[in-house]
Amino acid sequence: MIEEAQGLHPFRYRITATLKALSPLHVGTGELARDILPEREEDGKKVSSMLALTMRDGADAFYLPGSTLKNLLRRAEPDEVLARCLFGEILGPDSGRMGSVLVWGARCIYAEPPSEAPYAKELDTKGLKGAFVAARTRIDRKLGVSAEGLLFFQEMIPAGSTFRLKLLVVGDDAESAKVRAGAVLAILRRLEAGSTLGKGQADGLGRVSVRSGSYCCLARTIGADGTFRTTRANHLISREKPEPARDTATKRRKIVLRCDGPFMVVDSSRKREERAAAARDRAHLKAQRLKEKLPLILGSSVMGALRSRAAWLAATRLWPDQWPTDPPDKLCRTRDDAGGLTAVQRLFGVTGFRGLLVLELLEVPGAVETWDTLTSVKLDRFSGAPVDGGLFTSAVFVNVTLALTLALHDRSVLTVDNKEHREVGKPTADDEELAEALLKDIRDNGLMLGHATNRGFGWFDWVTDAP
């Protein structure tokens, strides 16, 4: 293959590897689709659902942009000077340079089939194959329930999907190109431990890792005739464990919760007419799931419940005289704005300020038992008595174990040109006190998640924890 490269970066390394999604992820296009999802009814009126689309290539395969991947790689390099050399720096009055690593966008080479996930079949009929829909809503912090009219939807890439990474490392001499290629391979080794990209990173979404043993490194050198000579350079892949990326977590706790009774997050993809037709043989309400024995629990649901609990603790136990019952969210555009945030807002974030308390990993270990005919009765809201003929059934999960890894991060340690940045990202004494109070409250009282918690569904008890 002949390329136009007369003396320009004659020494190059092409590196490929496989990136795997460990949790559902969403890398959006900024587009919203109205006609993808079925209309839903609210107060007797049909309402169109807005769906935030994830990025795809021309063949409708999931796609991760090069800029997203470049940021992922850069964050995994602990040496700021080397990071600027490899990935460049923004043009300014006294700075600016192009990096020596070029990053291709990554196309999905395998999409994990979300066979039972919400709206998976509807998306498939629309040509959006392999995806499912996550329905999210804002939580009313005074009542701890879903806020009315604030449901929104995101197209999600399932966990288990894999992407092909393609990188090009360039240099003007053999030694510098070799050193840079070795540094990039070390970054990929660090990413085997996992990192995050896309939307909802603080809520446990977008967790990815580079698969060990998936690397391929090719050295390419321009010959006298202008053609490239290609040789394998896998010997550059060091077997030694690389220096870990900078960890901003000051405290990290893995906790295990268990719900012995029924648990469900209602699958909103089931249409009303489908529920009525299935009522004789199957449940009116069905828990959302990825597979038959695997419930779909999104980190945003867990963090929403934690935030509601933290707001209650702050207002009633820690600072009852000075803390507003429902601290309003606000845009955070300046450091002064960030300095005025409450501890709840700092831990869980507002627009412009990423929360310091991060759900790093959410796991449902093993298969879960199901209960497909749990019978309930509707109650009259005025009298509290059972409604005649108001029996309905639910398909729920029982004996659900949930493993969470929570971390409190300090983002004030970033240093550029010997100057500290993001000072407001350092957890305050109030932040740490609220985080500890929240964990203690979960240990003492458990955590309620999902549908019908007022009827005993979704009561998770603290089982164990580990450093």
LINURVEN-V448959 format. One record per residue. RES is the residue in three letters. SS is DSSP state (H for helix, E for strand, - for the rest). Layout:
BEGIN
RES:SS  RES:SS
END
This chain:
BEGIN
MET:-  ILE:E  GLU:-  GLU:-  ALA:-  GLN:-  GLY:-  LEU:-  HIS:-  PRO:-  PHE:E  ARG:E  TYR:E  ARG:E  ILE:E  THR:E  ALA:E  THR:E  LEU:E  LYS:E  ALA:E  LEU:-  SER:-  PRO:-  LEU:E  HIS:-  VAL:-  GLY:E  THR:E  GLY:E  GLU:E  LEU:E  ALA:E  ARG:-  ASP:-  ILE:-  LEU:-  PRO:-  GLU:-  ARG:E  GLU:E  GLU:E  ASP:-  GLY:-  LYS:E  LYS:E  VAL:E  SER:-  SER:-  MET:-  LEU:E  ALA:E  LEU:E  THR:E  MET:-  ARG:E  ASP:-  GLY:-  ALA:-  ASP:-  ALA:-  PHE:E  TYR:E  LEU:E  PRO:-  GLY:H  SER:H  THR:H  LEU:H  LYS:H  ASN:H  LEU:H  LEU:H  ARG:H  ARG:H  ALA:-  GLU:-  PRO:-  ASP:-  GLU:H  VAL:H  LEU:H  ALA:H  ARG:H  CYS:H  LEU:H  PHE:H  GLY:-  GLU:E  ILE:-  LEU:-  GLY:-  PRO:-  ASP:-  SER:-  GLY:-  ARG:E  MET:-  GLY:-  SER:-  VAL:E  LEU:E  VAL:E  TRP:-  GLY:-  ALA:E  ARG:E  CYS:E  ILE:E  TYR:E  ALA:-  GLU:-  PRO:-  PRO:-  SER:-  GLU:-  ALA:-  PRO:-  TYR:-  ALA:H  LYS:H  GLU:H  LEU:H  ASP:H  THR:H  LYS:-  GLY:-  LEU:-  LYS:-  GLY:-  ALA:E  PHE:E  VAL:E  ALA:E  ALA:E  ARG:E  THR:E  ARG:E  ILE:E  ASP:E  ARG:-  LYS:-  LEU:-  GLY:-  VAL:E  SER:E  ALA:E  GLU:E  GLY:E  LEU:E  LEU:E  PHE:E  PHE:E  GLN:E  GLU:E  MET:E  ILE:E  PRO:-  ALA:-  GLY:-  SER:-  THR:E  PHE:E  ARG:E  LEU:E  LYS:E  LEU:E  LEU:E  VAL:E  VAL:E  GLY:E  ASP:-  ASP:-  ALA:H  GLU:H  SER:H  ALA:H  LYS:H  VAL:H  ARG:H  ALA:H  GLY:H  ALA:H  VAL:H  LEU:H  ALA:H  ILE:H  LEU:H  ARG:H  ARG:H  LEU:H  GLU:H  ALA:H  GLY:-  SER:E  THR:E  LEU:-  GLY:-  LYS:-  GLY:-  GLN:H  ALA:H  ASP:H  GLY:-  LEU:-  GLY:-  ARG:E  VAL:E  SER:E  VAL:E  ARG:-  SER:-  GLY:-  SER:-  TYR:-  CYS:E  CYS:E  LEU:E  ALA:E  ARG:E  THR:E  ILE:E  GLY:-  ALA:-  ASP:-  GLY:-  THR:E  PHE:E  ARG:E  THR:E  THR:E  ARG:E  ALA:-  ASN:H  HIS:H  LEU:H  ILE:-  SER:-  ARG:-  GLU:-  LYS:-  PRO:-  GLU:-  PRO:-  ALA:-  ARG:-  ASP:-  THR:-  ALA:E  THR:E  LYS:E  ARG:E  ARG:E  LYS:E  ILE:E  VAL:E  LEU:E  ARG:E  CYS:E  ASP:E  GLY:E  PRO:E  PHE:E  MET:-  VAL:-  VAL:E  ASP:-  SER:-  SER:-  ARG:-  LYS:-  ARG:H  GLU:H  GLU:H  ARG:H  ALA:H  ALA:H  ALA:-  ALA:-  ARG:-  ASP:-  ARG:-  ALA:-  HIS:-  LEU:E  LYS:E  ALA:E  GLN:-  ARG:E  LEU:E  LYS:E  GLU:-  LYS:-  LEU:E  PRO:E  LEU:-  ILE:-  LEU:-  GLY:H  SER:H  SER:H  VAL:H  MET:H  GLY:H  ALA:H  LEU:H  ARG:H  SER:H  ARG:H  ALA:H  ALA:H  TRP:H  LEU:H  ALA:H  ALA:H  THR:H  ARG:H  LEU:H  TRP:-  PRO:-  ASP:-  GLN:-  TRP:-  PRO:-  THR:-  ASP:-  PRO:-  PRO:-  ASP:-  LYS:-  LEU:-  CYS:-  ARG:-  THR:-  ARG:H  ASP:H  ASP:H  ALA:H  GLY:H  GLY:-  LEU:-  THR:-  ALA:H  VAL:H  GLN:H  ARG:H  LEU:H  PHE:H  GLY:-  VAL:E  THR:-  GLY:-  PHE:E  ARG:-  GLY:-  LEU:-  LEU:E  VAL:E  LEU:E  GLU:E  LEU:E  LEU:E  GLU:E  VAL:-  PRO:-  GLY:-  ALA:-  VAL:-  GLU:E  THR:E  TRP:E  ASP:E  THR:E  LEU:E  THR:E  SER:E  VAL:E  LYS:E  LEU:E  ASP:-  ARG:-  PHE:-  SER:-  GLY:-  ALA:-  PRO:E  VAL:E  ASP:E  GLY:E  GLY:E  LEU:E  PHE:E  THR:E  SER:E  ALA:E  VAL:E  PHE:E  VAL:E  ASN:E  VAL:E  THR:E  LEU:E  ALA:E  LEU:E  THR:E  LEU:E  ALA:E  LEU:E  HIS:E  ASP:-  ARG:-  SER:-  VAL:-  LEU:-  THR:E  VAL:E  ASP:-  ASN:-  LYS:E  GLU:E  HIS:-  ARG:-  GLU:H  VAL:H  GLY:H  LYS:-  PRO:-  THR:-  ALA:H  ASP:H  ASP:H  GLU:H  GLU:H  LEU:H  ALA:H  GLU:H  ALA:H  LEU:H  LEU:H  LYS:H  ASP:H  ILE:H  ARG:H  ASP:H  ASN:H  GLY:-  LEU:E  MET:E  LEU:-  GLY:-  HIS:-  ALA:-  THR:H  ASN:H  ARG:H  GLY:-  PHE:-  GLY:-  TRP:E  PHE:E  ASP:E  TRP:E  VAL:E  THR:E  ASP:E  ALA:E  PRO:-
END
